[in-house]
Amino acid sequence: MNRSALRAAVPPLVALVVLLTLWEGTVRLLEVPRWLVPPPSAIGAAGAQEASSLLGAAVTTGRSALVGFGLSAVLGVLVAVLLASSRMVERALYPYTLFLQTVPIVAIAPLLVLWFGPGPRAVAVSSFIVSLFPVIANTLTGLRSVEPSLRDMFRLYGARRLATLWKLELPAAMPHLFTGLRIASGLAVIGAIVGEFVAGFSEGTAGLGILVLAAYRQLRTDLLFAAVLAASGLGLVLFGVVSLTGARLLRRWHPSAQGT
């Protein structure tokens, strides 16, 4: 790790240590019941005690989130390309994509259970619905942001529509695409957790959403916090992988990724 990375990591680490110290001291000083607000030490102990359960639940949730995220990445790009093909198509269909952003996933989750059955399929679809719109919106913005002079040059040389898309529009849209994918990566985990609240599981290991509900019903607030932290960590891992991939692909030619 180089010095610049260390300098970037020190401030948030110091802030985290200060926050945890204040949290621990305040809870103990005010004698707050542990079932209401557990101290960080109790959360860490619960996480260590239930490490195998948390790991298995994280794998189950992560699998569904990855399926939903992968579907949103592929279909989001395809839909964006379709919308960018014609202003008429965009005006006709884009308003309906907003439904994906505005629909409360909790309200339609029971329908997903009816259509796909309880278990990973319904959870993956929930993750897909929540994470799809950012990919569509950002990719469409990127496809529309190509400089007119470059379009004119491709048209002047007689480039076909597919060649223009592959060699000009998609490369120009890559920074916007990865912005959408970074947003979608976090939303995919949220969608999976919400899906698990309703869809549950039919077989195998329960996901983090089920673990959160079980801890809540048992008033094990320390385990509930540990499960929430595991879900946050899962989202951060997926976000980090997408960000690293984008930086690697864009580093050599796009200013937004230079110096990363």
C-alpha positions in Angstrom: 0.0 0.0 0.0 1.5 3.3 -1.0 1.6 6.5 1.1 -1.3 8.2 -0.7 -3.5 5.2 0.1 -2.4 5.3 3.7 -3.1 9.0 3.9 -6.6 8.4 2.4 -7.3 5.6 4.8 -6.2 7.2 8.1 -8.9 9.9 8.5 -11.9 7.5 8.2 -10.2 4.9 10.4 -9.6 7.6 13.1 -13.2 8.7 12.8 -14.4 5.1 13.2 -12.3 4.5 16.3 -13.6 7.8 17.8 -17.2 6.9 17.0 -17.0 3.4 18.4 -15.3 4.7 21.6 -18.1 7.3 22.1 -20.8 4.7 21.4 -19.3 2.2 23.8 -18.8 4.8 26.5 -22.2 6.4 26.2 -24.1 3.1 26.3 -22.2 2.0 29.4 -22.3 5.3 31.2 -26.1 5.8 30.6 -26.7 2.1 31.3 -28.8 1.7 28.1 -30.4 -1.7 27.9 -28.6 -4.0 25.5 -31.8 -5.1 23.8 -32.3 -1.4 22.9 -28.8 -0.2 21.9 -26.0 -2.7 22.4 -22.4 -1.5 22.7 -20.0 -2.2 19.9 -18.2 -4.8 22.0 -21.5 -6.8 22.3 -22.1 -6.6 18.6 -18.6 -7.8 17.9 -19.1 -10.7 20.4 -22.4 -11.7 18.7 -20.8 -11.5 15.3 -17.9 -13.7 16.4 -20.3 -16.2 18.1 -22.6 -16.4 15.0 -19.8 -16.1 12.4 -20.7 -19.3 10.6 -24.4 -18.3 10.4 -23.6 -14.8 9.2 -21.2 -16.1 6.6 -23.7 -18.6 5.3 -26.4 -16.0 5.2 -24.1 -13.5 3.4 -23.3 -16.1 0.8 -27.0 -16.8 0.2 -27.9 -13.2 0.0 -24.9 -12.4 -2.1 -25.8 -15.1 -4.6 -29.2 -13.7 -5.2 -27.9 -10.1 -5.3 -25.3 -11.1 -7.9 -28.0 -12.7 -10.1 -30.2 -9.6 -9.8 -27.2 -7.3 -10.5 -26.1 -9.3 -13.5 -29.5 -9.3 -15.0 -29.9 -5.5 -14.4 -26.5 -4.9 -16.0 -27.2 -6.9 -19.2 -30.9 -5.9 -19.6 -30.2 -2.3 -18.5 -27.6 -1.8 -21.3 -29.9 -3.4 -23.9 -32.9 -1.3 -22.9 -30.7 1.9 -23.0 -29.4 1.0 -26.4 -33.0 0.5 -27.6 -34.2 3.8 -26.1 -31.2 5.6 -27.6 -32.0 4.3 -31.1 -34.8 6.7 -31.6 -36.2 9.8 -29.9 -39.7 8.5 -30.6 -38.9 5.2 -28.9 -37.4 7.0 -26.0 -40.4 9.3 -25.6 -42.8 6.3 -25.8 -41.0 3.8 -23.5 -38.8 5.8 -21.1 -41.7 6.9 -18.8 -42.4 3.3 -18.1 -38.9 2.6 -16.9 -39.6 5.2 -14.2 -42.0 2.7 -12.8 -39.0 0.6 -11.7 -37.7 3.6 -9.7 -41.0 4.6 -8.1 -42.6 1.3 -7.3 -42.3 0.3 -3.6 -40.6 -3.1 -3.8 -42.2 -4.1 -0.5 -45.6 -3.7 -2.0 -45.0 -5.9 -5.0 -42.8 -8.5 -3.2 -45.9 -10.7 -2.4 -46.6 -10.8 -6.1 -43.1 -12.0 -6.8 -43.7 -14.8 -4.3 -46.9 -15.8 -6.1 -45.2 -15.7 -9.5 -41.8 -17.2 -8.8 -42.4 -19.0 -5.5 -40.7 -18.5 -2.2 -36.9 -18.7 -2.2 -33.9 -17.4 -4.3 -35.8 -16.8 -7.5 -38.2 -14.3 -6.0 -35.3 -12.7 -4.1 -33.2 -12.4 -7.2 -36.1 -10.8 -9.1 -36.6 -8.3 -6.3 -32.9 -7.4 -6.5 -33.1 -7.1 -10.3 -36.1 -4.7 -10.2 -34.5 -2.4 -7.6 -31.2 -2.2 -9.4 -32.3 -1.9 -13.1 -33.3 1.7 -13.4 -29.9 3.3 -12.6 -28.2 1.2 -15.3 -30.8 2.3 -17.9 -30.8 6.0 -16.9 -27.0 6.4 -16.8 -26.2 4.3 -19.9 -28.8 6.3 -21.8 -27.3 9.5 -20.7 -23.9 8.3 -21.8 -25.2 7.2 -25.2 -26.8 10.6 -25.7 -23.7 12.5 -24.6 -21.5 11.6 -27.7 -20.1 14.7 -29.3 -22.1 15.6 -32.5 -18.8 16.2 -34.4 -17.8 12.6 -33.8 -21.2 11.4 -35.0 -20.8 13.5 -38.1 -17.4 12.0 -38.8 -18.7 8.4 -38.5 -21.6 9.4 -40.8 -19.3 11.0 -43.3 -17.2 7.8 -43.6 -20.4 5.8 -44.1 -20.2 3.8 -40.8 -23.2 1.5 -40.2 -25.4 1.9 -37.2 -24.0 -1.1 -35.5 -20.4 0.1 -36.1 -21.2 3.5 -34.7 -22.8 1.9 -31.6 -19.9 -0.5 -31.0 -17.0 1.8 -31.8 -18.3 5.2 -30.7 -21.4 5.3 -28.5 -20.7 2.4 -26.2 -17.1 3.5 -25.4 -18.2 7.1 -24.8 -21.0 5.8 -22.5 -18.7 3.6 -20.4 -18.1 6.2 -17.6 -21.8 6.7 -17.3 -22.4 3.0 -17.4 -20.1 2.3 -14.6 -21.7 5.1 -12.5 -25.0 3.3 -13.0 -23.4 0.0 -12.1 -21.9 1.3 -8.9 -25.3 2.6 -7.9 -27.0 -0.6 -8.9 -24.5 -2.7 -6.9 -25.6 -1.3 -3.6 -29.3 -1.3 -4.6 -29.0 -5.0 -5.6 -28.1 -6.0 -2.1 -30.9 -3.8 -0.7 -33.4 -5.4 -3.1 -32.2 -8.9 -2.1 -32.6 -8.1 1.6 -36.1 -6.7 1.1 -37.0 -9.7 -1.0 -35.9 -12.0 1.7 -38.2 -10.2 4.2 -41.2 -11.4 2.2 -40.0 -14.3 0.0 -38.1 -16.0 2.7 -36.4 -19.2 1.7 -37.7 -22.6 0.6 -34.6 -24.7 1.2 -30.9 -24.3 2.2 -29.4 -21.6 4.3 -31.4 -18.5 5.2 -30.2 -15.1 3.9 -29.3 -12.0 5.9 -32.9 -10.7 5.6 -34.2 -13.8 7.4 -31.4 -13.5 10.0 -32.4 -9.9 10.6 -36.0 -10.9 11.1 -35.1 -13.8 13.4 -32.8 -11.6 15.5 -35.5 -8.9 15.8 -38.2 -11.4 17.0 -35.8 -12.8 19.6 -34.8 -9.3 20.7 -31.2 -10.1 19.9 -30.3 -6.6 18.9 -26.6 -7.3 19.0 -27.0 -10.0 16.3 -29.4 -7.8 14.4 -26.6 -5.1 14.2 -24.1 -7.7 13.2 -26.4 -8.9 10.4 -26.9 -5.3 9.2 -23.1 -4.8 9.2 -22.7 -8.0 7.2 -25.2 -6.7 4.6 -23.4 -3.4 4.4 -20.1 -5.2 4.0 -21.6 -7.3 1.2 -22.8 -4.1 -0.6 -19.3 -2.5 -0.1 -17.6 -5.6 -1.6 -19.8 -5.6 -4.7 -19.4 -1.8 -5.0 -15.6 -2.1 -4.7 -15.4 -4.8 -7.4 -17.5 -2.7 -9.8 -15.4 0.4 -9.1 -12.1 -1.4 -9.5 -13.3 -3.0 -12.7 -14.4 0.4 -14.1 -11.1 2.0 -13.0 -9.1 -0.7 -14.7 -11.0 -0.4 -18.0 -11.1 3.4 -18.1 -7.7 4.2 -16.7 -5.7 4.3 -19.9 -8.1 6.6 -21.9 -10.6 8.4 -19.8 -9.7 11.4 -17.5 -12.3 10.3 -14.9 -10.2 7.2 -14.0 -6.7 8.6 -14.4 -4.7 8.6 -11.2 -6.7 5.8 -9.6 
